[in-house]
Amino acid sequence: MTRWYRWTAIAAVVVVLAVGVRTCQQLRASRAVLDESPESVSEAGLTLRNITLEQPDESGGLLWRVKAKSVTYSPDQQIADIRDIEGEFFDGDVVIYEVIADRGEIIDNGRAIFLEGNIEAFAVEDDLTLKGQSLAWRPDEDQLEVIGGMDAVHPQLVAAADTALLYNQEKRLELIEGVTANTVAEPWLTLNSEAVTWDLEENVLTTQTPLAVEQHPAEEDDTVIGQLNGQQGIFRLDDQEIELVGAVQLSRTEPPLQLNSETLVWQLEQQLIATDQPLEILETQRQIVVTANQGRLDLEQQIVTLTEAVQLTSDQNQAQLAADRITWSLDTDDIEASGNVAYRQADPDTRLTGGRAVGNLTRQTVVVTGNEVITTIVPE
């Protein structure tokens, strides 16, 4: 063997020994495993190629394992600069996150990892992928942070936000600032808010900030056919149910309809929107106003059902209809009222009371029936 080869062999041994000593001392006994012999040693610090680094926890399990094409240690060995990264983050011996990135740093004696460039972090148990430009993993705090054009991809929802904070043990994802989420199946919905908490175990999204929900006719169609707004909201993904609270407003384009209440629940699969609180419905084209203590809207059948102290007022003929219950077909404009029915119109001034009424708002006809029907026509 020539002197040059002997030097190479000796240098390789020295580098491996240096990795073992320095990594143990400075990275709390983390293990460095070389896939190939080191190709270079920089003057400022140590550079290794095709390396696997492992950081054990206090009980002997793993905190993380990182494979990189190159690792460069700072002169004081406090920071390791890593490139072309594939890694696994652990909770005990269980892999909780699989990550890839262009580059990164291991700091604080291995207690924190910062990654940058084309970040992808896959939460194994939750089937959730976070994408962004920067990632910080702090195992002592059980916190994974992803920022910079962050996207969260889930089988039921795709979300975007400025920042995502993921807590594995609590099964909680915090989406912060500029939150937008889109469903991946019908009905095609877009949710917008400033802060959303995602309970990954229960699969429920909640927000204490104003929430806007838009419905679209198709996946690639941005046309808004319905919008729901409230001060707070809950989206139960598995139950396919959205609940809004506080100054809730529902707007539909066909027919042009607006519903106001303090609470509203939207059952997506059944296409039912309901509230057990006082509500007001405005049909803007004909200036029809309906109020009631409870109500629901069947989006598939296009039927509104209202109960308790129902009042319907139409500017056409200044008609008023009151009842305990009113069913209104939005497609045909047929109405059916029952219980303490009272109808009144201005021209001619007519008043009818009875147990039941049927009519049509377009044709401005109402027929009141019952055991004791009372009709009063007031002459001019």
Protein Blocks (a to p, Z undefined) as FASTA:
>chain_A
ZZklmmmmmmmmmmmmmmmmmmmmmnoopacddfbdcfbdcfkbccdehiadddddfkop
afbdcddfbdcddfklpaccdehiaddddehjacfbdcddfbdcdeehhpaccdeehiac
ddfklopacddfbdcddfknopacdeehiacddfkbccddfbdcddfklopacdeehiac
ddfbdcddddddfbdcddfklopacdfbdcdddddfbfklcbdfbdcddfbdcddfklop
acdeejiacddfbdcdddddfbdcddfklopacdfbdcddddfknopacddfbdcddfkl
opacdeehiacddfehpiacddfbdcddfklopacdeehiacddfbdcdddddfbdcddf
klopacdedjbdcdddddZZ
